[in-house]
Amino acid sequence: MTEESMKNLEAGIPRLAEGAFQRAYYQALTSSGMVLRAVNGQLVETHADGTETVIRAIHHPVQVKVGARFKLKRRDTTA
């Protein structure tokens, strides 16, 4: 395989990934009737009929340095 043919194949990866993501999204939507998505800083529940419900706001992404380690705090799951 030549370098040029390798680059041509690699250039198609984003298109393949996008198609796989869309298939997984619609498969989840048809099998369970809803999908959770992050949209503009909010957690949104999208239903098969097209309706959307905002569940809650989500935190902004956090930039971290390569190799950084975090200790996660346990959440209280009791209501």
C-alpha positions as CSV (number, residue, x, y, z in Angstrom):
1,M,0.0,0.0,0.0
2,T,1.4,3.4,-1.0
3,E,1.5,6.5,1.2
4,E,-1.0,8.2,-1.1
5,S,-3.5,5.3,-0.9
6,M,-3.1,5.3,2.9
7,K,-3.9,9.0,3.0
8,N,-6.9,8.5,0.8
9,L,-8.3,5.8,3.1
10,E,-7.6,7.8,6.2
11,A,-9.4,10.8,4.7
12,G,-12.6,8.8,4.6
13,I,-12.5,7.9,8.3
14,P,-14.5,11.0,9.5
15,R,-17.3,10.2,7.0
16,L,-17.4,6.6,8.1
17,A,-17.5,7.7,11.8
18,E,-20.3,10.2,11.1
19,G,-22.4,7.5,9.4
20,A,-21.8,5.0,12.2
21,F,-22.8,7.7,14.8
22,Q,-26.0,8.5,12.9
23,R,-26.9,4.8,12.6
24,A,-26.3,4.3,16.4
25,Y,-28.4,7.4,17.2
26,Y,-31.4,6.3,15.1
27,Q,-31.1,2.7,16.3
28,A,-31.2,3.8,19.9
29,L,-34.1,6.1,19.2
30,T,-36.1,3.4,17.6
31,S,-35.3,0.7,20.1
32,S,-35.8,2.7,23.3
33,G,-38.0,5.6,22.0
34,M,-35.6,8.3,23.4
35,V,-32.0,9.4,23.3
36,L,-30.1,11.7,25.7
37,R,-28.0,14.4,24.1
38,A,-25.8,17.3,25.2
39,V,-27.1,20.4,23.4
40,N,-25.8,24.0,24.2
41,G,-24.8,23.1,27.7
42,Q,-28.0,21.3,28.5
43,L,-28.9,17.6,28.8
44,V,-31.8,17.1,26.4
45,E,-34.0,14.0,26.1
46,T,-35.1,13.6,22.5
47,H,-38.1,11.3,21.8
48,A,-38.9,9.3,18.7
49,D,-41.9,11.6,17.9
50,G,-39.4,14.6,17.7
51,T,-40.2,16.2,21.0
52,E,-37.4,17.4,23.2
53,T,-37.3,17.8,27.0
54,V,-34.5,19.7,28.8
55,I,-33.4,17.5,31.7
56,R,-30.9,19.8,33.3
57,A,-27.9,22.1,32.7
58,I,-24.5,20.4,32.4
59,H,-21.1,21.7,33.4
60,H,-18.8,23.3,30.9
61,P,-16.0,21.2,29.6
62,V,-12.8,21.2,31.7
63,Q,-9.4,21.5,30.0
64,V,-6.8,19.2,31.5
65,K,-3.2,18.6,30.8
66,V,-2.0,15.3,29.4
67,G,-1.3,12.9,32.2
68,A,-3.3,14.8,34.8
69,R,-5.1,12.6,37.4
70,F,-8.3,13.3,39.2
71,K,-9.9,11.7,42.2
72,L,-13.6,11.5,41.7
73,K,-16.0,12.2,44.5
74,R,-18.8,9.7,45.1
75,R,-22.2,11.2,44.4
76,D,-25.1,10.7,46.9
77,T,-27.6,8.7,44.9
78,T,-30.4,8.7,47.4
79,A,-33.3,11.0,46.6
